[in-house]
Amino acid sequence: MKRRLMASIRAIAATAAVLSLVTTVTIGGQGRNFQPPAGGPDWTPPLNAYGDPDIEGRWTERSDITTYSIQAGLDDRDEHTQIGGQRPQLGEPIMTPDKKIPYLPWAATFADFLHEQHYGAWTGAYLDPVSRGLLEGLPRLHYQGAMEIYQFPDYISVSYAYGHAYRIIYTDGRPHPPSNVKLWMGDSRGHWEGDTFVSEVTNLNGQAWFDIVGSFSTDALTMVERWKFSGPERIDYEVTMTDPNAYREPWTMGMVLAKTEYEEMWPSEVWEGTVIADTDSLSIRPPQ
């Protein structure tokens, strides 16, 4: 049973790897990791009808990040290559001196446990939630595949190719919902600071992982995203994570988003009528 379970997990990981490539096809012969240049000193972002920088369109990550492991280096990425049949991805999105998440001691121990479990978990609760058909969450969706941004007077919507995920970032000053409301995608509020869109994400449920091997947070996590519109086809995206229950200090992840010219965004259905693990065990907790 366990062998069949892990074979299914590996098949899903391989499919996700292929779909990530499919949804980030580039135009004009440029490679998947081509990063459009930033605008020069005289460049100013075009404005939309509401007077805000116009970032509407389709965007995809171009920092060579893998959803398999964001911090473990080539060892995990070589394993990802064996599963997905693609070259190692060398992007290092974590902007700490050692490129690691600054876990508290208990959380570091639990992260090591989850990493070991991904080789052959004895319960579905210790497998990647995405492998169990659940949502990827933020910011993982940004380095999984393509996204499409739409702008409106009082909000910005972001639709993601992977799993039909979407989010609404309100810009009208409304408050966040009560803290006991917990959501996979959290609750987002945003505003413009010059050419940078700043969004705060709260009300996260702590169930989404940052990668397949178990990089995690708790439901105390809050995020501050900074979408800097730095060139005609480039956004420099950074997100700072604060979770006093899991991290010693806030830490930041960064990546380049490139504008693309798809005729349409291809959604990845991901999950349909398949059960490979217990999806009732949603909460991840250290073993007793």
C-alpha angles and dihedrals in degrees: 000000000000091000091052090047093054091045088056092048091051091049091053091047090052091048091050090051092052093045090050088058093045094052093049101052110152131222131238097017095294116146126252090255098046107133116207112231122258116252119266125255091275096048117113124183117255113249128228127223090278093056095252127121107277108239095152114136143063120317136180136188116261103181098095094246122164124210088215096076128349097187114021101083128218099335094070092034092055087055089051088053091055092050099042101029093230132118119272114274111226104190116130106200099172109097099205123113093255095034089239134121109256097233124182111246096263091047093048089053091049092047089053089050092051090047090055092045093057088072090061118342119202092210133030091236088075096052126094107279090226089058086056093054097261129128125286095219128192137358092358092073089063093064097036100069148309128333135193122216124206123186127211133170095263104023148016120227125205121197118193126208093219115084095341089277119166141169139198119220108197117213100180097091098254115153126251116261120261115297092247090067105095123188136179091232095032124218119292132206122178147181138176124256103186108294093349126088110211119198129181118209120201137155093058117164097219093232100107118089127213092226143000097268097062113273099161150168137201129243088268089075120122125180134204112200123197116196105189111194094213103161142007091272102018139086120182102212124197129171125190117207122208119184115152090187094059111016132061090217140350115286134193136224122198139190143159119250118202127203114239135195105224116158084222138354113252110224120215110226089200099176132035127155097334128124119186102150141017108283091184091079096075100150118083112211133166111264113261 
